[in-house]
Amino acid sequence: MRPLRKIIFPAAGMGTRFLPATKASPKEMLTIVDKPLIQYGVEEALAAGMDHIIMVTGRGKRAIEDHFDISAELEANLKSAGKSKLYKAVSRVSRMAEVVYVRQKQALGLGHAVLCAEHWLNDEPFGVSLADELIVGNIPAMQQLREVYEATGCSVLGLMQVPEDQVSRYGIVDYIAEESGLLRLTDMVEKPAPEDAPSHLAIVGRYIFTPALMALLKDVQPGKGGEIQLTDAIATLAKQEPIYGVLLDGQRFDAGTPEGFLKANAVLGLQHAVYGDAFRQALKEYL
């Protein structure tokens, strides 16, 4: 197998569910406790050994580039002021990874966003992470996928169990449980009605793909709104080579919705080593 080091972060969406907060600031830069959402995803990828970061962005996303760039003036000011903890935190973000940026000039779907990064992949396996799906656990979500990829050499999708009344919000998979305990995916349906759902296992924004997926994306026919759906290419790939699913271990927050975003801040705020106790005490005054 070729080494797995590259990962794509589609980040070109307009974040309309968070308007007016996202009118001039990218959704990916909204803060969960003390870090922007996109930083959680990058740190997860790095912990899984994926250190070639490819950001697919659009207009109005310059703040993402600035966040992962070196700010010499800010670092110098923090250092001269003796604010060593802040200096180390800011400096670490700037130097944690090499990031390249690709423009998705038209909003033509998740599959199209992934396809925009083709030039940087060089026929190598790659990960895809949707940063607004925040997954926190003892073992990083991408590392859980990586372990299955390295054992099988096949594409791997992150899954979580969802209630029946929520299956219509997700891509839902059909699968066969192999004797090894692995889940081999046989089909997937995008946002099915509950009575049509093949299971309650939903795809939750973490993927590892063999290079074969990229060729299939080029042949996907645009659907509603002219969008190229990633799920369509995955379904075709599953008919050509094995794809496995991993039931992810960790806390999942749909931080791409205001409700999920608030929940993530509340739960992670209470768990925070520095702010947790004071935050818990403050909440008691309002509950």
C-alpha atoms as a printed R data frame, in Angstrom:
    type eleno elety resid chain resno       x       y       z
1   ATOM     1    CA   MET     A     1   0.000   0.000   0.000
2   ATOM     2    CA   ARG     A     2   1.089   3.545  -0.701
3   ATOM     3    CA   PRO     A     3   1.465   5.638   2.479
4   ATOM     4    CA   LEU     A     4  -1.655   7.411   3.740
5   ATOM     5    CA   ARG     A     5  -0.657  11.010   4.512
6   ATOM     6    CA   LYS     A     6  -3.071  13.283   2.640
7   ATOM     7    CA   ILE     A     7  -6.451  14.493   3.803
8   ATOM     8    CA   ILE     A     8  -9.010  16.823   2.235
9   ATOM     9    CA   PHE     A     9 -11.091  19.310   4.231
10  ATOM    10    CA   PRO     A    10 -14.025  20.596   2.153
11  ATOM    11    CA   ALA     A    11 -14.579  24.095   3.551
12  ATOM    12    CA   ALA     A    12 -16.212  26.103   0.771
13  ATOM    13    CA   GLY     A    13 -19.789  26.135   2.086
14  ATOM    14    CA   MET     A    14 -21.486  29.439   2.888
15  ATOM    15    CA   GLY     A    15 -22.684  28.426   6.354
16  ATOM    16    CA   THR     A    16 -26.191  29.780   5.767
17  ATOM    17    CA   ARG     A    17 -27.589  28.045   8.870
18  ATOM    18    CA   PHE     A    18 -25.417  30.322  11.010
19  ATOM    19    CA   LEU     A    19 -26.311  33.633   9.411
20  ATOM    20    CA   PRO     A    20 -25.760  36.426  10.297
21  ATOM    21    CA   ALA     A    21 -22.730  35.112  12.270
22  ATOM    22    CA   THR     A    22 -21.180  33.727   9.063
23  ATOM    23    CA   LYS     A    23 -21.842  36.760   6.875
24  ATOM    24    CA   ALA     A    24 -18.189  37.844   7.158
25  ATOM    25    CA   SER     A    25 -16.612  34.912   9.022
26  ATOM    26    CA   PRO     A    26 -16.305  31.295   7.811
27  ATOM    27    CA   LYS     A    27 -18.391  28.698   9.617
28  ATOM    28    CA   GLU     A    28 -15.226  26.665  10.075
29  ATOM    29    CA   MET     A    29 -13.761  29.477  12.188
30  ATOM    30    CA   LEU     A    30 -16.614  29.531  14.700
31  ATOM    31    CA   THR     A    31 -15.177  28.717  18.106
32  ATOM    32    CA   ILE     A    32 -15.874  25.603  20.146
33  ATOM    33    CA   VAL     A    33 -14.751  26.699  23.647
34  ATOM    34    CA   ASP     A    34 -11.226  27.954  22.841
35  ATOM    35    CA   LYS     A    35 -10.451  26.716  19.309
36  ATOM    36    CA   PRO     A    36 -12.061  27.200  15.905
37  ATOM    37    CA   LEU     A    37 -13.946  24.216  14.560
38  ATOM    38    CA   ILE     A    38 -11.488  23.590  11.721
39  ATOM    39    CA   GLN     A    39  -8.580  23.269  14.157
40  ATOM    40    CA   TYR     A    40 -10.214  20.306  15.876
41  ATOM    41    CA   GLY     A    41 -10.364  18.523  12.530
42  ATOM    42    CA   VAL     A    42  -6.757  19.293  11.624
43  ATOM    43    CA   GLU     A    43  -5.497  18.156  15.020
44  ATOM    44    CA   GLU     A    44  -7.455  14.906  14.640
45  ATOM    45    CA   ALA     A    45  -5.898  14.306  11.210
46  ATOM    46    CA   LEU     A    46  -2.384  14.979  12.485
47  ATOM    47    CA   ALA     A    47  -2.912  12.586  15.401
48  ATOM    48    CA   ALA     A    48  -3.769   9.932  12.788
49  ATOM    49    CA   GLY     A    49  -0.553  10.567  10.828
50  ATOM    50    CA   MET     A    50  -2.158  12.580   8.021
51  ATOM    51    CA   ASP     A    51   0.092  15.608   7.802
52  ATOM    52    CA   HIS     A    52  -0.549  16.766   4.218
53  ATOM    53    CA   ILE     A    53  -3.608  18.993   4.641
54  ATOM    54    CA   ILE     A    54  -5.613  20.073   1.582
55  ATOM    55    CA   MET     A    55  -8.245  22.747   2.273
56  ATOM    56    CA   VAL     A    56 -10.913  23.205  -0.388
57  ATOM    57    CA   THR     A    57 -12.186  26.739   0.169
58  ATOM    58    CA   GLY     A    58 -14.207  29.445  -1.561
59  ATOM    59    CA   ARG     A    59 -14.804  33.169  -1.384
60  ATOM    60    CA   GLY     A    60 -14.733  34.674   2.084
61  ATOM    61    CA   LYS     A    61 -12.558  31.929   3.594
62  ATOM    62    CA   ARG     A    62  -9.337  33.911   3.965
63  ATOM    63    CA   ALA     A    63  -9.576  33.697   7.774
64  ATOM    64    CA   ILE     A    64  -8.848  29.947   7.562
65  ATOM    65    CA   GLU     A    65  -5.600  30.621   5.709
66  ATOM    66    CA   ASP     A    66  -4.623  33.323   8.185
67  ATOM    67    CA   HIS     A    67  -5.321  31.048  11.139
68  ATOM    68    CA   PHE     A    68  -2.825  28.412   9.996
69  ATOM    69    CA   ASP     A    69  -0.267  30.990   8.841
70  ATOM    70    CA   ILE     A    70   2.523  32.488  10.944
71  ATOM    71    CA   SER     A    71   1.669  35.856  12.500
72  ATOM    72    CA   ALA     A    72   5.137  37.188  13.257
73  ATOM    73    CA   GLU     A    73   3.915  40.455  14.805
74  ATOM    74    CA   LEU     A    74   1.410  38.766  17.116
75  ATOM    75    CA   GLU     A    75   3.943  36.146  18.229
76  ATOM    76    CA   ALA     A    76   6.578  38.816  18.888
77  ATOM    77    CA   ASN     A    77   4.121  40.883  20.952
78  ATOM    78    CA   LEU     A    78   3.066  37.899  23.046
79  ATOM    79    CA   LYS     A    79   6.656  36.860  23.625
80  ATOM    80    CA   SER     A    80   7.823  40.349  24.639
81  ATOM    81    CA   ALA     A    81   4.842  40.696  26.984
82  ATOM    82    CA   GLY     A    82   5.815  37.498  28.774
83  ATOM    83    CA   LYS     A    83   2.602  35.704  27.761
84  ATOM    84    CA   SER     A    84   4.385  32.418  27.216
85  ATOM    85    CA   LYS     A    85   1.318  30.138  27.278
86  ATOM    86    CA   LEU     A    86  -0.495  32.204  24.665
87  ATOM    87    CA   TYR     A    87   2.682  32.468  22.593
88  ATOM    88    CA   LYS     A    88   3.122  28.692  22.590
89  ATOM    89    CA   ALA     A    89  -0.525  28.120  21.667
90  ATOM    90    CA   VAL     A    90  -0.455  30.581  18.763
91  ATOM    91    CA   SER     A    91   2.951  29.394  17.543
92  ATOM    92    CA   ARG     A    92   1.876  25.737  17.628
93  ATOM    93    CA   VAL     A    93  -1.164  26.395  15.433
94  ATOM    94    CA   SER     A    94   0.958  28.203  12.854
95  ATOM    95    CA   ARG     A    95   3.467  25.383  12.624
96  ATOM    96    CA   MET     A    96   1.370  22.263  13.204
97  ATOM    97    CA   ALA     A    97   1.030  21.358   9.521
98  ATOM    98    CA   GLU     A    98   1.748  22.315   5.957
99  ATOM    99    CA   VAL     A    99  -1.558  23.342   4.401
100 ATOM   100    CA   VAL     A   100  -2.363  23.864   0.726
101 ATOM   101    CA   TYR     A   101  -5.494  25.648  -0.449
102 ATOM   102    CA   VAL     A   102  -7.686  24.871  -3.447
103 ATOM   103    CA   ARG     A   103 -10.631  26.993  -4.590
104 ATOM   104    CA   GLN     A   104 -14.009  25.442  -5.273
105 ATOM   105    CA   LYS     A   105 -15.270  28.202  -7.544
106 ATOM   106    CA   GLN     A   106 -18.840  26.889  -7.735
107 ATOM   107    CA   ALA     A   107 -20.935  25.226  -5.045
108 ATOM   108    CA   LEU     A   108 -21.482  21.956  -6.916
109 ATOM   109    CA   GLY     A   109 -21.639  19.523  -4.032
110 ATOM   110    CA   LEU     A   110 -19.369  17.549  -1.738
111 ATOM   111    CA   GLY     A   111 -18.236  15.215  -4.514
112 ATOM   112    CA   HIS     A   112 -17.169  18.196  -6.583
113 ATOM   113    CA   ALA     A   113 -15.271  19.671  -3.615
114 ATOM   114    CA   VAL     A   114 -13.281  16.454  -3.243
115 ATOM   115    CA   LEU     A   115 -12.661  16.356  -6.999
116 ATOM   116    CA   CYS     A   116 -11.181  19.873  -6.832
117 ATOM   117    CA   ALA     A   117  -8.250  18.435  -4.822
118 ATOM   118    CA   GLU     A   118  -7.327  15.801  -7.433
119 ATOM   119    CA   HIS     A   119  -4.178  17.611  -8.564
120 ATOM   120    CA   TRP     A   120  -2.609  17.262  -5.103
121 ATOM   121    CA   LEU     A   121  -3.262  13.544  -4.621
122 ATOM   122    CA   ASN     A   122  -0.920  11.975  -7.200
123 ATOM   123    CA   ASP     A   123  -2.905   8.728  -7.325
124 ATOM   124    CA   GLU     A   124  -2.461   8.160  -3.575
125 ATOM   125    CA   PRO     A   125  -4.987   7.061  -0.935
126 ATOM   126    CA   PHE     A   126  -6.492   9.966   0.955
127 ATOM   127    CA   GLY     A   127  -8.779  10.951   3.787
128 ATOM   128    CA   VAL     A   128 -11.738  13.316   3.763
129 ATOM   129    CA   SER     A   129 -12.940  15.068   6.914
130 ATOM   130    CA   LEU     A   130 -15.994  17.282   7.356
131 ATOM   131    CA   ALA     A   131 -14.947  19.641  10.129
132 ATOM   132    CA   ASP     A   132 -18.474  20.500  11.231
133 ATOM   133    CA   GLU     A   133 -18.884  16.859  12.274
134 ATOM   134    CA   LEU     A   134 -16.981  17.137  15.555
135 ATOM   135    CA   ILE     A   135 -16.036  13.746  17.036
136 ATOM   136    CA   VAL     A   136 -14.174  13.649  20.339
137 ATOM   137    CA   GLY     A   137 -12.819  10.451  21.881
138 ATOM   138    CA   ASN     A   138  -9.798   8.713  23.358
139 ATOM   139    CA   ILE     A   139  -8.778   7.465  19.908
140 ATOM   140    CA   PRO     A   140  -9.087  10.075  17.124
141 ATOM   141    CA   ALA     A   141 -11.826   9.184  14.652
142 ATOM   142    CA   MET     A   142  -9.462   9.230  11.657
143 ATOM   143    CA   GLN     A   143  -7.091   6.905  13.511
144 ATOM   144    CA   GLN     A   144  -9.948   4.431  14.013
145 ATOM   145    CA   LEU     A   145 -10.501   4.467  10.240
146 ATOM   146    CA   ARG     A   146  -6.787   4.258   9.521
147 ATOM   147    CA   GLU     A   147  -6.413   1.042  11.514
148 ATOM   148    CA   VAL     A   148  -9.018  -0.682   9.328
149 ATOM   149    CA   TYR     A   149  -7.507   0.765   6.146
150 ATOM   150    CA   GLU     A   150  -4.065  -0.566   7.056
151 ATOM   151    CA   ALA     A   151  -5.523  -3.993   7.861
152 ATOM   152    CA   THR     A   152  -7.494  -4.269   4.607
153 ATOM   153    CA   GLY     A   153  -6.072  -1.815   2.040
154 ATOM   154    CA   CYS     A   154  -9.656  -0.791   1.300
155 ATOM   155    CA   SER     A   155 -11.726   2.372   1.552
156 ATOM   156    CA   VAL     A   156 -13.244   2.989   4.998
157 ATOM   157    CA   LEU     A   157 -16.175   5.148   6.166
158 ATOM   158    CA   GLY     A   158 -16.925   6.387   9.673
159 ATOM   159    CA   LEU     A   159 -20.380   5.393  10.930
160 ATOM   160    CA   MET     A   160 -22.587   6.093  13.924
161 ATOM   161    CA   GLN     A   161 -25.939   4.704  15.025
162 ATOM   162    CA   VAL     A   162 -28.810   7.187  14.702
163 ATOM   163    CA   PRO     A   163 -32.437   6.972  15.868
164 ATOM   164    CA   GLU     A   164 -35.018   5.859  13.310
165 ATOM   165    CA   ASP     A   165 -36.663   9.282  13.211
166 ATOM   166    CA   GLN     A   166 -33.335  10.849  12.165
167 ATOM   167    CA   VAL     A   167 -32.264   8.560   9.303
168 ATOM   168    CA   SER     A   168 -33.719  10.963   6.729
169 ATOM   169    CA   ARG     A   169 -30.989  13.490   7.661
170 ATOM   170    CA   TYR     A   170 -28.053  11.257   6.678
171 ATOM   171    CA   GLY     A   171 -26.528   8.910   4.173
172 ATOM   172    CA   ILE     A   172 -27.490   5.456   5.499
173 ATOM   173    CA   VAL     A   173 -25.531   2.286   4.695
174 ATOM   174    CA   ASP     A   174 -26.444  -1.308   4.041
175 ATOM   175    CA   TYR     A   175 -23.811  -3.814   5.116
176 ATOM   176    CA   ILE     A   176 -22.720  -7.392   5.714
177 ATOM   177    CA   ALA     A   177 -21.034  -8.278   9.007
178 ATOM   178    CA   GLU     A   178 -18.014 -10.427   8.154
179 ATOM   179    CA   GLU     A   179 -16.645 -13.178  10.399
180 ATOM   180    CA   SER     A   180 -13.700 -10.915  11.230
181 ATOM   181    CA   GLY     A   181 -16.113  -8.456  12.801
182 ATOM   182    CA   LEU     A   182 -15.640  -5.885  10.045
183 ATOM   183    CA   LEU     A   183 -18.657  -4.288   8.394
184 ATOM   184    CA   ARG     A   184 -18.484  -4.555   4.597
185 ATOM   185    CA   LEU     A   185 -20.691  -1.937   3.004
186 ATOM   186    CA   THR     A   186 -22.854  -3.069   0.111
187 ATOM   187    CA   ASP     A   187 -24.939   0.025  -0.592
188 ATOM   188    CA   MET     A   188 -25.823   3.472   0.724
189 ATOM   189    CA   VAL     A   189 -28.903   5.634   0.411
190 ATOM   190    CA   GLU     A   190 -28.865   9.410   0.752
191 ATOM   191    CA   LYS     A   191 -31.478  10.711   3.254
192 ATOM   192    CA   PRO     A   192 -33.986   7.850   2.974
193 ATOM   193    CA   ALA     A   193 -37.458   7.826   4.496
194 ATOM   194    CA   PRO     A   194 -37.423   5.750   7.713
195 ATOM   195    CA   GLU     A   195 -39.351   2.920   6.056
196 ATOM   196    CA   ASP     A   196 -36.806   2.772   3.210
197 ATOM   197    CA   ALA     A   197 -33.631   2.939   5.314
198 ATOM   198    CA   PRO     A   198 -31.482  -0.227   5.022
199 ATOM   199    CA   SER     A   199 -30.131   0.259   8.578
200 ATOM   200    CA   HIS     A   200 -29.696   2.873  11.289
201 ATOM   201    CA   LEU     A   201 -25.983   3.338  10.572
202 ATOM   202    CA   ALA     A   202 -25.221   6.811   9.227
203 ATOM   203    CA   ILE     A   203 -22.106   8.133   7.481
204 ATOM   204    CA   VAL     A   204 -20.714  10.885   9.707
205 ATOM   205    CA   GLY     A   205 -18.121  12.855   7.772
206 ATOM   206    CA   ARG     A   206 -14.975  10.721   8.094
207 ATOM   207    CA   TYR     A   207 -13.633   8.816   5.081
208 ATOM   208    CA   ILE     A   208 -10.520   7.099   3.753
209 ATOM   209    CA   PHE     A   209 -10.506   6.295   0.044
210 ATOM   210    CA   THR     A   210  -8.363   4.338  -2.368
211 ATOM   211    CA   PRO     A   211  -7.370   6.291  -5.512
212 ATOM   212    CA   ALA     A   212 -10.142   4.539  -7.452
213 ATOM   213    CA   LEU     A   213 -12.752   6.901  -6.008
214 ATOM   214    CA   MET     A   214 -11.337   9.937  -7.786
215 ATOM   215    CA   ALA     A   215 -11.835   8.394 -11.229
216 ATOM   216    CA   LEU     A   216 -15.422   7.530 -10.350
217 ATOM   217    CA   LEU     A   217 -16.169  11.076  -9.208
218 ATOM   218    CA   LYS     A   218 -15.388  12.289 -12.726
219 ATOM   219    CA   ASP     A   219 -18.190  10.090 -14.088
220 ATOM   220    CA   VAL     A   220 -20.863  10.966 -11.534
221 ATOM   221    CA   GLN     A   221 -23.849  12.607 -13.181
222 ATOM   222    CA   PRO     A   222 -24.915  15.861 -11.516
223 ATOM   223    CA   GLY     A   223 -28.122  15.583  -9.541
224 ATOM   224    CA   LYS     A   224 -30.443  18.148  -8.011
225 ATOM   225    CA   GLY     A   225 -29.050  21.675  -8.306
226 ATOM   226    CA   GLY     A   226 -26.259  20.407 -10.577
227 ATOM   227    CA   GLU     A   227 -24.424  18.940  -7.572
228 ATOM   228    CA   ILE     A   228 -22.004  16.019  -7.766
229 ATOM   229    CA   GLN     A   229 -22.772  13.750  -4.814
230 ATOM   230    CA   LEU     A   230 -19.936  11.941  -3.051
231 ATOM   231    CA   THR     A   231 -22.392   9.233  -1.982
232 ATOM   232    CA   ASP     A   232 -23.084   8.305  -5.634
233 ATOM   233    CA   ALA     A   233 -19.394   7.666  -6.295
234 ATOM   234    CA   ILE     A   234 -19.040   5.652  -3.079
235 ATOM   235    CA   ALA     A   235 -22.010   3.464  -4.018
236 ATOM   236    CA   THR     A   236 -20.387   2.727  -7.389
237 ATOM   237    CA   LEU     A   237 -17.022   2.016  -5.738
238 ATOM   238    CA   ALA     A   238 -18.687  -0.503  -3.400
239 ATOM   239    CA   LYS     A   239 -19.688  -2.535  -6.455
240 ATOM   240    CA   GLN     A   240 -16.091  -2.614  -7.728
241 ATOM   241    CA   GLU     A   241 -14.017  -3.174  -4.584
242 ATOM   242    CA   PRO     A   242 -14.617  -3.718  -0.863
243 ATOM   243    CA   ILE     A   243 -15.543  -0.750   1.318
244 ATOM   244    CA   TYR     A   244 -15.669  -1.092   5.084
245 ATOM   245    CA   GLY     A   245 -17.449   0.845   7.780
246 ATOM   246    CA   VAL     A   246 -16.223   1.635  11.282
247 ATOM   247    CA   LEU     A   247 -18.703   2.261  14.082
248 ATOM   248    CA   LEU     A   248 -16.844   5.184  15.628
249 ATOM   249    CA   ASP     A   249 -16.147   5.357  19.333
250 ATOM   250    CA   GLY     A   250 -16.512   8.909  20.693
251 ATOM   251    CA   GLN     A   251 -18.824  11.819  21.330
252 ATOM   252    CA   ARG     A   252 -20.280  13.225  18.123
253 ATOM   253    CA   PHE     A   253 -21.617  16.750  17.694
254 ATOM   254    CA   ASP     A   254 -23.288  18.003  14.526
255 ATOM   255    CA   ALA     A   255 -21.631  21.391  14.903
256 ATOM   256    CA   GLY     A   256 -22.865  22.401  11.455
257 ATOM   257    CA   THR     A   257 -26.219  23.244  13.035
258 ATOM   258    CA   PRO     A   258 -26.787  25.936  15.685
259 ATOM   259    CA   GLU     A   259 -28.241  23.351  18.083
260 ATOM   260    CA   GLY     A   260 -25.284  20.988  17.676
261 ATOM   261    CA   PHE     A   261 -22.847  23.875  17.911
262 ATOM   262    CA   LEU     A   262 -24.343  25.016  21.234
263 ATOM   263    CA   LYS     A   263 -24.329  21.456  22.550
264 ATOM   264    CA   ALA     A   264 -20.656  21.028  21.607
265 ATOM   265    CA   ASN     A   265 -19.726  24.225  23.433
266 ATOM   266    CA   ALA     A   266 -21.714  23.216  26.505
267 ATOM   267    CA   VAL     A   267 -20.392  19.650  26.759
268 ATOM   268    CA   LEU     A   268 -16.768  20.410  25.870
269 ATOM   269    CA   GLY     A   269 -16.877  23.530  28.029
270 ATOM   270    CA   LEU     A   270 -17.890  21.437  31.039
271 ATOM   271    CA   GLN     A   271 -15.120  18.928  30.234
272 ATOM   272    CA   HIS     A   272 -12.424  21.578  29.743
273 ATOM   273    CA   ALA     A   273  -9.459  21.219  32.094
274 ATOM   274    CA   VAL     A   274  -9.098  24.971  32.628
275 ATOM   275    CA   TYR     A   275 -12.619  26.370  32.270
276 ATOM   276    CA   GLY     A   276 -14.808  23.401  33.197
277 ATOM   277    CA   ASP     A   277 -15.249  23.961  36.945
278 ATOM   278    CA   ALA     A   278 -15.944  27.693  36.636
279 ATOM   279    CA   PHE     A   279 -18.327  27.103  33.726
280 ATOM   280    CA   ARG     A   280 -20.242  24.450  35.682
281 ATOM   281    CA   GLN     A   281 -20.581  26.809  38.633
282 ATOM   282    CA   ALA     A   282 -21.760  29.634  36.385
283 ATOM   283    CA   LEU     A   283 -24.428  27.442  34.769
284 ATOM   284    CA   LYS     A   284 -25.923  26.647  38.182
285 ATOM   285    CA   GLU     A   285 -26.873  30.297  38.488
286 ATOM   286    CA   TYR     A   286 -29.121  30.034  35.426
287 ATOM   287    CA   LEU     A   287 -30.579  26.538  35.793
